[in-house]
Amino acid sequence: RQAGRAARMERLREFVEQRETKFAVYDDAITRKFVEQITALNAETIRIKFRYPGLEVDKSLN
């Protein structure tokens, strides 16, 4: 299972390195590769769960 995760991480890393935009603008393809779930915690805060195991970020919308 861990080998599968490592292989997926390597594919994501290669994908990012090949991108020319360097994330200057929103790109749906990149978002789908990296973000697993976005949850509204309340009217002012969202939680972004990335596809990397255990990586979550709470972000204020203000």
PDB file of N, CA, C and O in Angstrom:
ATOM      1  N   ARG A   1       0.828  -1.195   0.000  1.00  0.00           N
ATOM      2  CA  ARG A   1       0.000   0.000   0.000  1.00  0.00           C
ATOM      3  C   ARG A   1       0.874   1.262   0.000  1.00  0.00           C
ATOM      4  O   ARG A   1       0.599   2.222  -0.720  1.00  0.00           O
ATOM      5  N   GLN A   2       1.914   1.240   0.807  1.00  0.00           N
ATOM      6  CA  GLN A   2       2.802   2.389   0.878  1.00  0.00           C
ATOM      7  C   GLN A   2       3.558   2.585  -0.433  1.00  0.00           C
ATOM      8  O   GLN A   2       3.850   3.717  -0.818  1.00  0.00           O
ATOM      9  N   ALA A   3       3.872   1.499  -1.113  1.00  0.00           N
ATOM     10  CA  ALA A   3       4.549   1.608  -2.402  1.00  0.00           C
ATOM     11  C   ALA A   3       3.634   2.285  -3.423  1.00  0.00           C
ATOM     12  O   ALA A   3       4.096   3.061  -4.259  1.00  0.00           O
ATOM     13  N   GLY A   4       2.334   1.988  -3.350  1.00  0.00           N
ATOM     14  CA  GLY A   4       1.369   2.627  -4.238  1.00  0.00           C
ATOM     15  C   GLY A   4       1.274   4.117  -3.980  1.00  0.00           C
ATOM     16  O   GLY A   4       1.191   4.908  -4.920  1.00  0.00           O
ATOM     17  N   ARG A   5       1.287   4.506  -2.721  1.00  0.00           N
ATOM     18  CA  ARG A   5       1.267   5.936  -2.367  1.00  0.00           C
ATOM     19  C   ARG A   5       2.520   6.637  -2.866  1.00  0.00           C
ATOM     20  O   ARG A   5       2.454   7.739  -3.411  1.00  0.00           O
ATOM     21  N   ALA A   6       3.653   5.992  -2.676  1.00  0.00           N
ATOM     22  CA  ALA A   6       4.916   6.582  -3.117  1.00  0.00           C
ATOM     23  C   ALA A   6       4.926   6.763  -4.631  1.00  0.00           C
ATOM     24  O   ALA A   6       5.409   7.777  -5.135  1.00  0.00           O
ATOM     25  N   ALA A   7       4.397   5.790  -5.349  1.00  0.00           N
ATOM     26  CA  ALA A   7       4.340   5.897  -6.811  1.00  0.00           C
ATOM     27  C   ALA A   7       3.408   7.030  -7.232  1.00  0.00           C
ATOM     28  O   ALA A   7       3.707   7.762  -8.176  1.00  0.00           O
ATOM     29  N   ARG A   8       2.287   7.178  -6.541  1.00  0.00           N
ATOM     30  CA  ARG A   8       1.353   8.261  -6.861  1.00  0.00           C
ATOM     31  C   ARG A   8       1.980   9.623  -6.567  1.00  0.00           C
ATOM     32  O   ARG A   8       1.807  10.568  -7.337  1.00  0.00           O
ATOM     33  N   MET A   9       2.694   9.722  -5.474  1.00  0.00           N
ATOM     34  CA  MET A   9       3.383  10.964  -5.125  1.00  0.00           C
ATOM     35  C   MET A   9       4.426  11.316  -6.193  1.00  0.00           C
ATOM     36  O   MET A   9       4.580  12.482  -6.557  1.00  0.00           O
ATOM     37  N   GLU A  10       5.117  10.329  -6.673  1.00  0.00           N
ATOM     38  CA  GLU A  10       6.127  10.564  -7.716  1.00  0.00           C
ATOM     39  C   GLU A  10       5.471  11.044  -9.004  1.00  0.00           C
ATOM     40  O   GLU A  10       5.995  11.942  -9.663  1.00  0.00           O
ATOM     41  N   ARG A  11       4.331  10.461  -9.375  1.00  0.00           N
ATOM     42  CA  ARG A  11       3.611  10.911 -10.578  1.00  0.00           C
ATOM     43  C   ARG A  11       3.133  12.350 -10.414  1.00  0.00           C
ATOM     44  O   ARG A  11       3.210  13.140 -11.355  1.00  0.00           O
ATOM     45  N   LEU A  12       2.641  12.693  -9.227  1.00  0.00           N
ATOM     46  CA  LEU A  12       2.207  14.067  -8.978  1.00  0.00           C
ATOM     47  C   LEU A  12       3.384  15.036  -9.059  1.00  0.00           C
ATOM     48  O   LEU A  12       3.255  16.123  -9.623  1.00  0.00           O
ATOM     49  N   ARG A  13       4.519  14.652  -8.505  1.00  0.00           N
ATOM     50  CA  ARG A  13       5.707  15.497  -8.558  1.00  0.00           C
ATOM     51  C   ARG A  13       6.137  15.731 -10.005  1.00  0.00           C
ATOM     52  O   ARG A  13       6.454  16.859 -10.382  1.00  0.00           O
ATOM     53  N   GLU A  14       6.150  14.686 -10.807  1.00  0.00           N
ATOM     54  CA  GLU A  14       6.508  14.816 -12.220  1.00  0.00           C
ATOM     55  C   GLU A  14       5.518  15.703 -12.956  1.00  0.00           C
ATOM     56  O   GLU A  14       5.913  16.509 -13.799  1.00  0.00           O
ATOM     57  N   PHE A  15       4.242  15.565 -12.647  1.00  0.00           N
ATOM     58  CA  PHE A  15       3.211  16.391 -13.273  1.00  0.00           C
ATOM     59  C   PHE A  15       3.461  17.867 -12.982  1.00  0.00           C
ATOM     60  O   PHE A  15       3.390  18.702 -13.884  1.00  0.00           O
ATOM     61  N   VAL A  16       3.750  18.186 -11.730  1.00  0.00           N
ATOM     62  CA  VAL A  16       3.991  19.577 -11.349  1.00  0.00           C
ATOM     63  C   VAL A  16       5.221  20.132 -12.056  1.00  0.00           C
ATOM     64  O   VAL A  16       5.208  21.270 -12.524  1.00  0.00           O
ATOM     65  N   GLU A  17       6.264  19.349 -12.136  1.00  0.00           N
ATOM     66  CA  GLU A  17       7.487  19.812 -12.785  1.00  0.00           C
ATOM     67  C   GLU A  17       7.280  20.103 -14.273  1.00  0.00           C
ATOM     68  O   GLU A  17       7.989  20.935 -14.839  1.00  0.00           O
ATOM     69  N   GLN A  18       6.332  19.439 -14.903  1.00  0.00           N
ATOM     70  CA  GLN A  18       6.079  19.631 -16.330  1.00  0.00           C
ATOM     71  C   GLN A  18       5.181  20.829 -16.620  1.00  0.00           C
ATOM     72  O   GLN A  18       5.083  21.262 -17.769  1.00  0.00           O
ATOM     73  N   ARG A  19       4.527  21.368 -15.599  1.00  0.00           N
ATOM     74  CA  ARG A  19       3.602  22.488 -15.786  1.00  0.00           C
ATOM     75  C   ARG A  19       4.379  23.759 -16.085  1.00  0.00           C
ATOM     76  O   ARG A  19       5.375  24.054 -15.424  1.00  0.00           O
ATOM     77  N   GLU A  20       3.926  24.510 -17.078  1.00  0.00           N
ATOM     78  CA  GLU A  20       4.580  25.758 -17.437  1.00  0.00           C
ATOM     79  C   GLU A  20       4.026  26.945 -16.665  1.00  0.00           C
ATOM     80  O   GLU A  20       4.725  27.942 -16.481  1.00  0.00           O
ATOM     81  N   THR A  21       2.775  26.854 -16.210  1.00  0.00           N
ATOM     82  CA  THR A  21       2.122  27.998 -15.589  1.00  0.00           C
ATOM     83  C   THR A  21       2.650  28.306 -14.199  1.00  0.00           C
ATOM     84  O   THR A  21       2.479  29.429 -13.723  1.00  0.00           O
ATOM     85  N   LYS A  22       3.272  27.371 -13.543  1.00  0.00           N
ATOM     86  CA  LYS A  22       3.769  27.534 -12.187  1.00  0.00           C
ATOM     87  C   LYS A  22       2.682  28.037 -11.248  1.00  0.00           C
ATOM     88  O   LYS A  22       2.969  28.780 -10.310  1.00  0.00           O
ATOM     89  N   PHE A  23       1.461  27.645 -11.485  1.00  0.00           N
ATOM     90  CA  PHE A  23       0.318  27.950 -10.626  1.00  0.00           C
ATOM     91  C   PHE A  23      -0.001  29.439 -10.545  1.00  0.00           C
ATOM     92  O   PHE A  23      -0.487  29.902  -9.513  1.00  0.00           O
ATOM     93  N   ALA A  24       0.257  30.189 -11.592  1.00  0.00           N
ATOM     94  CA  ALA A  24      -0.041  31.628 -11.606  1.00  0.00           C
ATOM     95  C   ALA A  24      -1.548  31.879 -11.670  1.00  0.00           C
ATOM     96  O   ALA A  24      -2.034  32.901 -11.186  1.00  0.00           O
ATOM     97  N   VAL A  25      -2.276  30.948 -12.265  1.00  0.00           N
ATOM     98  CA  VAL A  25      -3.730  31.080 -12.375  1.00  0.00           C
ATOM     99  C   VAL A  25      -4.358  29.745 -11.997  1.00  0.00           C
ATOM    100  O   VAL A  25      -3.692  28.709 -11.991  1.00  0.00           O
ATOM    101  N   TYR A  26      -5.651  29.785 -11.680  1.00  0.00           N
ATOM    102  CA  TYR A  26      -6.368  28.557 -11.330  1.00  0.00           C
ATOM    103  C   TYR A  26      -6.337  27.582 -12.498  1.00  0.00           C
ATOM    104  O   TYR A  26      -6.538  27.964 -13.651  1.00  0.00           O
ATOM    105  N   ASP A  27      -6.087  26.337 -12.186  1.00  0.00           N
ATOM    106  CA  ASP A  27      -6.077  25.282 -13.195  1.00  0.00           C
ATOM    107  C   ASP A  27      -6.830  24.080 -12.630  1.00  0.00           C
ATOM    108  O   ASP A  27      -6.374  23.455 -11.672  1.00  0.00           O
ATOM    109  N   ASP A  28      -7.966  23.758 -13.212  1.00  0.00           N
ATOM    110  CA  ASP A  28      -8.809  22.676 -12.706  1.00  0.00           C
ATOM    111  C   ASP A  28      -8.080  21.333 -12.718  1.00  0.00           C
ATOM    112  O   ASP A  28      -8.281  20.521 -11.815  1.00  0.00           O
ATOM    113  N   ALA A  29      -7.244  21.087 -13.717  1.00  0.00           N
ATOM    114  CA  ALA A  29      -6.516  19.814 -13.784  1.00  0.00           C
ATOM    115  C   ALA A  29      -5.577  19.663 -12.595  1.00  0.00           C
ATOM    116  O   ALA A  29      -5.461  18.574 -12.032  1.00  0.00           O
ATOM    117  N   ILE A  30      -4.916  20.730 -12.213  1.00  0.00           N
ATOM    118  CA  ILE A  30      -4.007  20.681 -11.065  1.00  0.00           C
ATOM    119  C   ILE A  30      -4.797  20.471  -9.787  1.00  0.00           C
ATOM    120  O   ILE A  30      -4.422  19.660  -8.940  1.00  0.00           O
ATOM    121  N   THR A  31      -5.893  21.206  -9.651  1.00  0.00           N
ATOM    122  CA  THR A  31      -6.713  21.082  -8.456  1.00  0.00           C
ATOM    123  C   THR A  31      -7.197  19.651  -8.282  1.00  0.00           C
ATOM    124  O   THR A  31      -7.144  19.113  -7.176  1.00  0.00           O
ATOM    125  N   ARG A  32      -7.663  19.036  -9.340  1.00  0.00           N
ATOM    126  CA  ARG A  32      -8.153  17.649  -9.258  1.00  0.00           C
ATOM    127  C   ARG A  32      -7.046  16.668  -8.896  1.00  0.00           C
ATOM    128  O   ARG A  32      -7.317  15.645  -8.267  1.00  0.00           O
ATOM    129  N   LYS A  33      -5.822  16.952  -9.275  1.00  0.00           N
ATOM    130  CA  LYS A  33      -4.706  16.064  -8.950  1.00  0.00           C
ATOM    131  C   LYS A  33      -4.299  16.161  -7.486  1.00  0.00           C
ATOM    132  O   LYS A  33      -3.899  15.162  -6.889  1.00  0.00           O
ATOM    133  N   PHE A  34      -4.395  17.355  -6.900  1.00  0.00           N
ATOM    134  CA  PHE A  34      -3.868  17.575  -5.559  1.00  0.00           C
ATOM    135  C   PHE A  34      -4.899  17.607  -4.452  1.00  0.00           C
ATOM    136  O   PHE A  34      -4.596  17.209  -3.327  1.00  0.00           O
ATOM    137  N   VAL A  35      -6.116  18.071  -4.735  1.00  0.00           N
ATOM    138  CA  VAL A  35      -7.120  18.259  -3.692  1.00  0.00           C
ATOM    139  C   VAL A  35      -8.086  17.083  -3.680  1.00  0.00           C
ATOM    140  O   VAL A  35      -8.658  16.723  -4.709  1.00  0.00           O
ATOM    141  N   GLU A  36      -8.260  16.495  -2.512  1.00  0.00           N
ATOM    142  CA  GLU A  36      -9.201  15.389  -2.360  1.00  0.00           C
ATOM    143  C   GLU A  36     -10.588  15.899  -1.988  1.00  0.00           C
ATOM    144  O   GLU A  36     -11.593  15.423  -2.515  1.00  0.00           O
ATOM    145  N   GLN A  37     -10.640  16.886  -1.062  1.00  0.00           N
ATOM    146  CA  GLN A  37     -11.932  17.343  -0.562  1.00  0.00           C
ATOM    147  C   GLN A  37     -11.789  18.753   0.003  1.00  0.00           C
ATOM    148  O   GLN A  37     -10.769  19.097   0.599  1.00  0.00           O
ATOM    149  N   ILE A  38     -12.841  19.569  -0.196  1.00  0.00           N
ATOM    150  CA  ILE A  38     -12.934  20.881   0.429  1.00  0.00           C
ATOM    151  C   ILE A  38     -14.224  20.901   1.240  1.00  0.00           C
ATOM    152  O   ILE A  38     -15.300  20.599   0.725  1.00  0.00           O
ATOM    153  N   THR A  39     -14.100  21.262   2.518  1.00  0.00           N
ATOM    154  CA  THR A  39     -15.234  21.272   3.425  1.00  0.00           C
ATOM    155  C   THR A  39     -15.418  22.669   4.001  1.00  0.00           C
ATOM    156  O   THR A  39     -14.458  23.290   4.457  1.00  0.00           O
ATOM    157  N   ALA A  40     -16.661  23.163   3.978  1.00  0.00           N
ATOM    158  CA  ALA A  40     -16.966  24.435   4.626  1.00  0.00           C
ATOM    159  C   ALA A  40     -17.162  24.168   6.107  1.00  0.00           C
ATOM    160  O   ALA A  40     -18.086  23.453   6.495  1.00  0.00           O
ATOM    161  N   LEU A  41     -16.295  24.740   6.936  1.00  0.00           N
ATOM    162  CA  LEU A  41     -16.408  24.565   8.381  1.00  0.00           C
ATOM    163  C   LEU A  41     -17.431  25.522   8.965  1.00  0.00           C
ATOM    164  O   LEU A  41     -18.165  25.183   9.893  1.00  0.00           O
ATOM    165  N   ASN A  42     -17.466  26.718   8.408  1.00  0.00           N
ATOM    166  CA  ASN A  42     -18.455  27.722   8.774  1.00  0.00           C
ATOM    167  C   ASN A  42     -18.474  28.765   7.649  1.00  0.00           C
ATOM    168  O   ASN A  42     -17.867  28.549   6.600  1.00  0.00           O
ATOM    169  N   ALA A  43     -19.156  29.881   7.857  1.00  0.00           N
ATOM    170  CA  ALA A  43     -19.293  30.880   6.799  1.00  0.00           C
ATOM    171  C   ALA A  43     -17.969  31.560   6.450  1.00  0.00           C
ATOM    172  O   ALA A  43     -17.868  32.215   5.413  1.00  0.00           O
ATOM    173  N   GLU A  44     -16.967  31.413   7.294  1.00  0.00           N
ATOM    174  CA  GLU A  44     -15.706  32.123   7.090  1.00  0.00           C
ATOM    175  C   GLU A  44     -14.490  31.230   6.893  1.00  0.00           C
ATOM    176  O   GLU A  44     -13.404  31.729   6.599  1.00  0.00           O
ATOM    177  N   THR A  45     -14.651  29.914   7.051  1.00  0.00           N
ATOM    178  CA  THR A  45     -13.494  29.019   7.024  1.00  0.00           C
ATOM    179  C   THR A  45     -13.783  27.756   6.212  1.00  0.00           C
ATOM    180  O   THR A  45     -14.855  27.161   6.320  1.00  0.00           O
ATOM    181  N   ILE A  46     -12.801  27.362   5.397  1.00  0.00           N
ATOM    182  CA  ILE A  46     -12.874  26.092   4.675  1.00  0.00           C
ATOM    183  C   ILE A  46     -11.692  25.223   5.099  1.00  0.00           C
ATOM    184  O   ILE A  46     -10.661  25.727   5.543  1.00  0.00           O
ATOM    185  N   ARG A  47     -11.862  23.915   4.954  1.00  0.00           N
ATOM    186  CA  ARG A  47     -10.773  22.963   5.198  1.00  0.00           C
ATOM    187  C   ARG A  47     -10.472  22.280   3.873  1.00  0.00           C
ATOM    188  O   ARG A  47     -11.366  21.745   3.218  1.00  0.00           O
ATOM    189  N   ILE A  48      -9.208  22.306   3.492  1.00  0.00           N
ATOM    190  CA  ILE A  48      -8.764  21.679   2.253  1.00  0.00           C
ATOM    191  C   ILE A  48      -7.987  20.423   2.616  1.00  0.00           C
ATOM    192  O   ILE A  48      -6.967  20.490   3.301  1.00  0.00           O
ATOM    193  N   LYS A  49      -8.474  19.284   2.155  1.00  0.00           N
ATOM    194  CA  LYS A  49      -7.800  18.007   2.394  1.00  0.00           C
ATOM    195  C   LYS A  49      -7.105  17.613   1.097  1.00  0.00           C
ATOM    196  O   LYS A  49      -7.750  17.386   0.073  1.00  0.00           O
ATOM    197  N   PHE A  50      -5.787  17.535   1.160  1.00  0.00           N
ATOM    198  CA  PHE A  50      -4.999  17.193  -0.019  1.00  0.00           C
ATOM    199  C   PHE A  50      -4.861  15.683  -0.155  1.00  0.00           C
ATOM    200  O   PHE A  50      -5.107  14.941   0.797  1.00  0.00           O
ATOM    201  N   ARG A  51      -4.476  15.242  -1.316  1.00  0.00           N
ATOM    202  CA  ARG A  51      -4.313  13.808  -1.573  1.00  0.00           C
ATOM    203  C   ARG A  51      -3.101  13.222  -0.864  1.00  0.00           C
ATOM    204  O   ARG A  51      -2.965  12.001  -0.779  1.00  0.00           O
ATOM    205  N   TYR A  52      -2.222  14.074  -0.355  1.00  0.00           N
ATOM    206  CA  TYR A  52      -1.109  13.588   0.452  1.00  0.00           C
ATOM    207  C   TYR A  52      -1.668  13.113   1.779  1.00  0.00           C
ATOM    208  O   TYR A  52      -2.460  13.834   2.387  1.00  0.00           O
ATOM    209  N   PRO A  53      -1.302  11.951   2.251  1.00  0.00           N
ATOM    210  CA  PRO A  53      -1.858  11.433   3.499  1.00  0.00           C
ATOM    211  C   PRO A  53      -1.616  12.387   4.672  1.00  0.00           C
ATOM    212  O   PRO A  53      -0.487  12.796   4.942  1.00  0.00           O
ATOM    213  N   GLY A  54      -2.696  12.725   5.349  1.00  0.00           N
ATOM    214  CA  GLY A  54      -2.609  13.534   6.542  1.00  0.00           C
ATOM    215  C   GLY A  54      -2.439  15.023   6.356  1.00  0.00           C
ATOM    216  O   GLY A  54      -2.289  15.737   7.347  1.00  0.00           O
ATOM    217  N   LEU A  55      -2.456  15.526   5.138  1.00  0.00           N
ATOM    218  CA  LEU A  55      -2.254  16.951   4.919  1.00  0.00           C
ATOM    219  C   LEU A  55      -3.588  17.660   4.749  1.00  0.00           C
ATOM    220  O   LEU A  55      -4.284  17.461   3.754  1.00  0.00           O
ATOM    221  N   GLU A  56      -3.940  18.490   5.726  1.00  0.00           N
ATOM    222  CA  GLU A  56      -5.141  19.295   5.691  1.00  0.00           C
ATOM    223  C   GLU A  56      -4.773  20.717   6.077  1.00  0.00           C
ATOM    224  O   GLU A  56      -3.891  20.936   6.908  1.00  0.00           O
ATOM    225  N   VAL A  57      -5.461  21.694   5.461  1.00  0.00           N
ATOM    226  CA  VAL A  57      -5.212  23.092   5.741  1.00  0.00           C
ATOM    227  C   VAL A  57      -6.556  23.781   5.950  1.00  0.00           C
ATOM    228  O   VAL A  57      -7.474  23.634   5.143  1.00  0.00           O
ATOM    229  N   ASP A  58      -6.661  24.535   7.042  1.00  0.00           N
ATOM    230  CA  ASP A  58      -7.838  25.378   7.263  1.00  0.00           C
ATOM    231  C   ASP A  58      -7.508  26.771   6.744  1.00  0.00           C
ATOM    232  O   ASP A  58      -6.446  27.318   7.041  1.00  0.00           O
ATOM    233  N   LYS A  59      -8.425  27.339   5.966  1.00  0.00           N
ATOM    234  CA  LYS A  59      -8.163  28.623   5.326  1.00  0.00           C
ATOM    235  C   LYS A  59      -9.326  29.562   5.589  1.00  0.00           C
ATOM    236  O   LYS A  59     -10.483  29.206   5.363  1.00  0.00           O
ATOM    237  N   SER A  60      -9.019  30.771   6.071  1.00  0.00           N
ATOM    238  CA  SER A  60     -10.030  31.787   6.290  1.00  0.00           C
ATOM    239  C   SER A  60     -10.391  32.423   4.956  1.00  0.00           C
ATOM    240  O   SER A  60      -9.511  32.665   4.129  1.00  0.00           O
ATOM    241  N   LEU A  61     -11.653  32.693   4.738  1.00  0.00           N
ATOM    242  CA  LEU A  61     -12.106  33.294   3.484  1.00  0.00           C
ATOM    243  C   LEU A  61     -12.098  34.811   3.538  1.00  0.00           C
ATOM    244  O   LEU A  61     -12.427  35.464   2.547  1.00  0.00           O
ATOM    245  N   ASN A  62     -11.733  35.376   4.660  1.00  0.00           N
ATOM    246  CA  ASN A  62     -11.670  36.828   4.792  1.00  0.00           C
ATOM    247  C   ASN A  62     -10.406  37.394   4.227  1.00  0.00           C
ATOM    248  O   ASN A  62     -10.203  38.608   4.262  1.00  0.00           O
TER     249      ASN A  62
END
